Amino acid sequence: MTWSEPGADGLGEAVGVLREWRAEGTPAQLHPGDLGWFWRSGAAATAAAVRLWRGHGGRVLAVGLLDGPDLLRLAFAPDVRRNEELARRLAGDVTEPGHGVLPEGRVNVEAPADSPLLDLLAAEYGWRTDEPWTPLARGLADPVEEPGVRVEVVGPERAEAFAAVHRSAFGGRRFTAERWHAMAAGLPYADGRSLVAYDGRGEPVAAVAVWSAGPGRPGLLEPMGVHAGHRGRGYGAAITRAAAAALRELGASSATVSTPTANTAAVATYEAAGFHRRPETHDRYRDASNRP
Ligand SMILES: CC(C)(COP(=O)(O)OP(=O)(O)OC[C@H]1O[C@@H](n2cnc3c(N)ncnc32)[C@H](O)[C@@H]1OP(=O)(O)O)[C@@H](O)C(=O)NCCC(=O)NCCS
């Protein structure tokens, strides 16, 4: 038995299990919002990037997202997250290029911190530990402070403002208004919102997308950024507070995010917005030099 692609029709099943599996008190793993953000490339590309591992009776045991050709991000059903046999099956699938999950060359795997897969890849296949990431979270039992700037929910008429801030914040050119529309047409966006913050002159200065996994479950910020020309004025912390408030309205129990530890500006911004650091996480990676 091996992995399968969901096809456009099966994406709903993948999103559904990712929602169910995300719960407070368990290690962070691939969130339905990660699929939601990937959906900016369209439903067909999303379907082609998702991998499902099924058990007896066809039940989905693990979901993978190829978040780029060389990065597989995984989530597990809670009862098999620590299952050795499933971890072995996945270790084989990601290690053998012939299994078609990951190509030859340098590739990364992200999995929940307590998954035996991470240790197996290191101990038996020689995979290495990559740079640290810092997860952060803010509980949403209590109301969130006002952001202190004008923040609006993005609808079709503000797609270009969202896209322009995103391009400036992340230094890319590819995120256009069409991509926002593709993201907003995706299944996970039923529980997603995007927000833009404006400065006193009405210029869009910060943007964020938030994703709920359903009431009482951790929500996700992905992505969050401030226009390069407007940094250091509190807009990052402001849009992050607005994001937490939006997730609270959607019923999320907490707001979560993860960023490379080296991105000290992002870590400081989340902390300024009331998020607390959680223990660092690490991907595993292989390249030509660490074949067993
Ligand atoms: C990270 C980012 C959003 C910060 O936005 P910003 O508007 O400049 O941040 P703020 O002015 O709200 O600052 C918030 C806090 O972070 C601190 N901070 C901001 N930039 C910093 C930097 N380069 N180094 C250290 N601390 C920094 C501020 O001092 C402030 O802390 P304080 O309240 O304790 O004084 C912005 O740099 C950005 O868009 N980066 C690129 C996209 C990105 O990395 N997004 C996050 C990915 S998960």
The ligand as an SDF file (V2000), in Angstrom:
LIG
                    3D

 48 50  0  0  0  0  0  0  0  0999 V2000
    8.4300   40.9090   10.4090 C   0  0  0  0  0  0  0  0  0  0  0  0
    7.7070   42.1670    9.9710 C   0  0  0  0  0  0  0  0  0  0  0  0
    6.2620   41.8170    9.7030 C   0  0  0  0  0  0  0  0  0  0  0  0
    7.8100   43.2370   11.0740 C   0  0  0  0  0  0  0  0  0  0  0  0
    6.9660   44.3240   10.7300 O   0  0  0  0  0  0  0  0  0  0  0  0
    7.1480   45.7850   11.4000 P   0  0  0  0  0  0  0  0  0  0  0  0
    5.9590   46.5680   11.0450 O   0  0  0  0  0  0  0  0  0  0  0  0
    8.4730   46.3280   11.0500 O   0  0  0  0  0  0  0  0  0  0  0  0
    7.1110   45.3910   12.9440 O   0  0  0  0  0  0  0  0  0  0  0  0
    6.6680   46.3460   14.1520 P   0  0  0  0  0  0  0  0  0  0  0  0
    7.0990   47.7540   13.8520 O   0  0  0  0  0  0  0  0  0  0  0  0
    5.2280   46.1150   14.4500 O   0  0  0  0  0  0  0  0  0  0  0  0
    7.5600   45.7820   15.3200 O   0  0  0  0  0  0  0  0  0  0  0  0
    7.0840   44.8010   16.2090 C   0  0  0  0  0  0  0  0  0  0  0  0
    8.1860   44.4100   17.1650 C   0  0  0  0  0  0  0  0  0  0  0  0
    9.2390   43.7430   16.4360 O   0  0  0  0  0  0  0  0  0  0  0  0
   10.4660   44.4130   16.6340 C   0  0  0  0  0  0  0  0  0  0  0  0
   11.1920   44.3950   15.3650 N   0  0  0  0  0  0  0  0  0  0  0  0
   10.7200   44.7590   14.1400 C   0  0  0  0  0  0  0  0  0  0  0  0
   11.6830   44.6050   13.2130 N   0  0  0  0  0  0  0  0  0  0  0  0
   12.7750   44.1410   13.8700 C   0  0  0  0  0  0  0  0  0  0  0  0
   14.0760   43.7840   13.4420 C   0  0  0  0  0  0  0  0  0  0  0  0
   14.4420   43.8830   12.1550 N   0  0  0  0  0  0  0  0  0  0  0  0
   14.9250   43.2990   14.3690 N   0  0  0  0  0  0  0  0  0  0  0  0
   14.5570   43.1690   15.6600 C   0  0  0  0  0  0  0  0  0  0  0  0
   13.3340   43.5200   16.1290 N   0  0  0  0  0  0  0  0  0  0  0  0
   12.4550   43.9980   15.2350 C   0  0  0  0  0  0  0  0  0  0  0  0
   10.0890   45.8240   17.0080 C   0  0  0  0  0  0  0  0  0  0  0  0
   11.1120   46.4330   17.7550 O   0  0  0  0  0  0  0  0  0  0  0  0
    8.8520   45.5870   17.8280 C   0  0  0  0  0  0  0  0  0  0  0  0
    9.1790   45.1430   19.1310 O   0  0  0  0  0  0  0  0  0  0  0  0
    8.7840   45.9780   20.4490 P   0  0  0  0  0  0  0  0  0  0  0  0
    7.3080   46.1630   20.3870 O   0  0  0  0  0  0  0  0  0  0  0  0
    9.2510   45.1010   21.5470 O   0  0  0  0  0  0  0  0  0  0  0  0
    9.5230   47.2710   20.3010 O   0  0  0  0  0  0  0  0  0  0  0  0
    8.3560   42.7620    8.6720 C   0  0  0  0  0  0  0  0  0  0  0  0
    9.7340   42.9230    8.8840 O   0  0  0  0  0  0  0  0  0  0  0  0
    8.1230   41.9190    7.4260 C   0  0  0  0  0  0  0  0  0  0  0  0
    7.1330   42.0540    6.7360 O   0  0  0  0  0  0  0  0  0  0  0  0
    9.0890   41.0230    7.1200 N   0  0  0  0  0  0  0  0  0  0  0  0
    9.0090   40.1890    5.9090 C   0  0  0  0  0  0  0  0  0  0  0  0
    7.8760   39.2020    5.9550 C   0  0  0  0  0  0  0  0  0  0  0  0
    7.9930   38.2610    7.1360 C   0  0  0  0  0  0  0  0  0  0  0  0
    9.0650   37.8250    7.5020 O   0  0  0  0  0  0  0  0  0  0  0  0
    6.8280   37.9140    7.7140 N   0  0  0  0  0  0  0  0  0  0  0  0
    6.7370   36.9940    8.8190 C   0  0  0  0  0  0  0  0  0  0  0  0
    6.8320   35.6240    8.2780 C   0  0  0  0  0  0  0  0  0  0  0  0
    6.0980   34.4500    9.3330 S   0  0  0  0  0  0  0  0  0  0  0  0
  1  2  1  0
  2  3  1  0
  2  4  1  0
  2 36  1  0
  4  5  1  0
  5  6  1  0
  6  7  2  0
  6  8  1  0
  6  9  1  0
  9 10  1  0
 10 11  2  0
 10 12  1  0
 10 13  1  0
 13 14  1  0
 14 15  1  0
 15 16  1  0
 15 30  1  0
 16 17  1  0
 17 18  1  0
 17 28  1  0
 18 19  1  0
 18 27  1  0
 19 20  2  0
 20 21  1  0
 21 22  1  0
 21 27  2  0
 22 23  1  0
 22 24  2  0
 24 25  1  0
 25 26  2  0
 26 27  1  0
 28 29  1  0
 28 30  1  0
 30 31  1  0
 31 32  1  0
 32 33  2  0
 32 34  1  0
 32 35  1  0
 36 37  1  0
 36 38  1  0
 38 39  2  0
 38 40  1  0
 40 41  1  0
 41 42  1  0
 42 43  1  0
 43 44  2  0
 43 45  1  0
 45 46  1  0
 46 47  1  0
 47 48  1  0
M  END
$$$$
